[in-house]
Amino acid sequence: MCPGIQQADLTGQRLAELELPYVTVIHSTMSRARETASIIHNHLPNTQMTESDLLREGAPYPPEPPLRHWRPDFKVWNGLIDVIIIRFFR
């Protein structure tokens, strides 16, 4: 089993062990995120799976290692964290 799949599986196991009242597993629209969420969801069968483009990959700060052509898109990221919190955590 590759490390990423094993890590997702262990995460799902640990979340299940906590026995918290999870309702939804939310993931981005990226295929890698879908796969990870699906592995975690296997351990939380009573939850729904929901995808959101708000969780797409990327960040408003420079990548490591630095890329000369990278520029932050503040129009996209300005306030995005607030939108995510309001939409998914209230």
Buried (B, 14 or more C-beta within 10 A) or exposed (E): EEEEEEEBBEBBEEBBEEEEEBEEBBBBEBEEBBBBBBBBBEBBEEBEBEBBEBBEEEEEEEEEEEEEEEEEEEEEEEEBEEEBEEEEEE
